[in-house]
Amino acid sequence: MGRNGRKNCKRNKKRFNINEKGLDGFLKAIKYFPWCIILNYEFERNNDKILLRVRNCLPQIARIRSGRGEFPCKNMHLKEFKAFFGTLHG
Protein backbone atom coordinates (compact mmCIF):
# COMPACT_ATOMS: atom_id res chain seq x y z
CA MET A 1 0.00 0.00 0.00
CA GLY A 2 2.85 2.37 0.69
CA ARG A 3 4.04 2.05 -2.87
CA ASN A 4 0.63 3.09 -4.18
CA GLY A 5 0.60 6.14 -1.89
CA ARG A 6 4.07 7.22 -3.02
CA LYS A 7 3.27 6.72 -6.70
CA ASN A 8 0.05 8.69 -6.53
CA CYS A 9 1.63 11.51 -4.56
CA LYS A 10 4.44 11.93 -7.09
CA ARG A 11 1.96 11.92 -9.96
CA ASN A 12 -0.38 14.42 -8.28
CA LYS A 13 2.46 16.79 -7.32
CA LYS A 14 3.67 16.90 -10.89
CA ARG A 15 0.33 16.92 -12.71
CA PHE A 16 -1.31 19.55 -10.50
CA ASN A 17 1.84 21.57 -9.73
CA ILE A 18 1.58 21.13 -5.98
CA ASN A 19 4.51 22.63 -4.09
CA GLU A 20 3.00 23.10 -0.64
CA LYS A 21 4.22 20.91 2.18
CA GLY A 22 2.71 19.90 5.50
CA LEU A 23 -0.99 19.44 6.03
CA ASP A 24 -1.91 22.13 3.51
CA GLY A 25 0.02 20.33 0.78
CA PHE A 26 -1.41 16.99 1.86
CA LEU A 27 -5.00 18.26 1.64
CA LYS A 28 -4.35 19.84 -1.75
CA ALA A 29 -2.71 16.72 -3.22
CA ILE A 30 -4.86 14.02 -1.62
CA LYS A 31 -8.07 15.30 -3.20
CA TYR A 32 -6.82 13.83 -6.50
CA PHE A 33 -6.10 10.42 -4.95
CA PRO A 34 -8.31 7.85 -6.74
CA TRP A 35 -9.99 6.42 -3.62
CA CYS A 36 -10.76 9.93 -2.38
CA ILE A 37 -12.61 10.65 -5.58
CA ILE A 38 -14.37 7.28 -5.88
CA LEU A 39 -15.58 7.15 -2.26
CA ASN A 40 -16.00 10.89 -1.72
CA TYR A 41 -13.71 11.08 1.32
CA GLU A 42 -14.35 14.02 3.60
CA PHE A 43 -11.39 15.76 5.25
CA GLU A 44 -11.67 18.15 8.16
CA ARG A 45 -8.66 20.19 9.27
CA ASN A 46 -8.33 21.09 12.93
CA ASN A 47 -5.04 22.89 13.65
CA ASP A 48 -2.34 20.19 13.34
CA LYS A 49 -4.72 17.27 12.71
CA ILE A 50 -6.85 16.00 9.88
CA LEU A 51 -10.01 13.98 10.38
CA LEU A 52 -11.02 11.65 7.55
CA ARG A 53 -14.61 10.50 7.13
CA VAL A 54 -15.84 7.84 4.76
CA ARG A 55 -19.62 7.92 4.95
CA ASN A 56 -20.32 5.25 2.33
CA CYS A 57 -17.64 2.74 1.41
CA LEU A 58 -18.96 0.81 -1.57
CA PRO A 59 -16.48 -2.09 -1.24
CA GLN A 60 -17.45 -2.55 2.42
CA ILE A 61 -21.15 -2.39 1.58
CA ALA A 62 -20.65 -5.05 -1.12
CA ARG A 63 -18.68 -7.29 1.29
CA ILE A 64 -21.36 -7.08 3.96
CA ARG A 65 -24.16 -7.75 1.45
CA SER A 66 -22.36 -10.84 0.18
CA GLY A 67 -21.90 -12.17 3.71
CA ARG A 68 -18.12 -11.74 3.87
CA GLY A 69 -18.20 -9.22 6.70
CA GLU A 70 -16.37 -5.96 7.10
CA PHE A 71 -12.73 -5.75 6.00
CA PRO A 72 -10.41 -4.08 8.56
CA CYS A 73 -8.98 -1.54 6.12
CA LYS A 74 -7.98 1.25 8.54
CA ASN A 75 -4.35 0.15 9.00
CA MET A 76 -3.93 -0.46 5.28
CA HIS A 77 -5.09 3.06 4.41
CA LEU A 78 -3.05 4.62 7.23
CA LYS A 79 0.08 3.12 5.66
CA GLU A 80 -0.98 4.47 2.29
CA PHE A 81 -1.61 7.98 3.63
CA LYS A 82 1.66 8.00 5.60
CA ALA A 83 3.57 7.07 2.45
CA PHE A 84 1.68 9.75 0.52
CA PHE A 85 2.51 12.38 3.16
CA GLY A 86 6.15 11.29 3.36
CA THR A 87 6.53 11.50 -0.41
CA LEU A 88 5.04 14.98 -0.40
CA HIS A 89 8.08 16.09 1.60
CA GLY A 90 10.65 14.07 -0.34
C-alpha positions in Angstrom: 0.0 0.0 0.0 2.8 2.4 0.7 4.0 2.0 -2.9 0.6 3.1 -4.2 0.6 6.1 -1.9 4.1 7.2 -3.0 3.3 6.7 -6.7 0.0 8.7 -6.5 1.6 11.5 -4.6 4.4 11.9 -7.1 2.0 11.9 -10.0 -0.4 14.4 -8.3 2.5 16.8 -7.3 3.7 16.9 -10.9 0.3 16.9 -12.7 -1.3 19.6 -10.5 1.8 21.6 -9.7 1.6 21.1 -6.0 4.5 22.6 -4.1 3.0 23.1 -0.6 4.2 20.9 2.2 2.7 19.9 5.5 -1.0 19.4 6.0 -1.9 22.1 3.5 0.0 20.3 0.8 -1.4 17.0 1.9 -5.0 18.3 1.6 -4.3 19.8 -1.7 -2.7 16.7 -3.2 -4.9 14.0 -1.6 -8.1 15.3 -3.2 -6.8 13.8 -6.5 -6.1 10.4 -5.0 -8.3 7.8 -6.7 -10.0 6.4 -3.6 -10.8 9.9 -2.4 -12.6 10.6 -5.6 -14.4 7.3 -5.9 -15.6 7.2 -2.3 -16.0 10.9 -1.7 -13.7 11.1 1.3 -14.4 14.0 3.6 -11.4 15.8 5.3 -11.7 18.2 8.2 -8.7 20.2 9.3 -8.3 21.1 12.9 -5.0 22.9 13.6 -2.3 20.2 13.3 -4.7 17.3 12.7 -6.9 16.0 9.9 -10.0 14.0 10.4 -11.0 11.6 7.5 -14.6 10.5 7.1 -15.8 7.8 4.8 -19.6 7.9 5.0 -20.3 5.2 2.3 -17.6 2.7 1.4 -19.0 0.8 -1.6 -16.5 -2.1 -1.2 -17.4 -2.5 2.4 -21.2 -2.4 1.6 -20.7 -5.1 -1.1 -18.7 -7.3 1.3 -21.4 -7.1 4.0 -24.2 -7.8 1.5 -22.4 -10.8 0.2 -21.9 -12.2 3.7 -18.1 -11.7 3.9 -18.2 -9.2 6.7 -16.4 -6.0 7.1 -12.7 -5.8 6.0 -10.4 -4.1 8.6 -9.0 -1.5 6.1 -8.0 1.2 8.5 -4.3 0.1 9.0 -3.9 -0.5 5.3 -5.1 3.1 4.4 -3.1 4.6 7.2 0.1 3.1 5.7 -1.0 4.5 2.3 -1.6 8.0 3.6 1.7 8.0 5.6 3.6 7.1 2.5 1.7 9.8 0.5 2.5 12.4 3.2 6.2 11.3 3.4 6.5 11.5 -0.4 5.0 15.0 -0.4 8.1 16.1 1.6 10.7 14.1 -0.3 
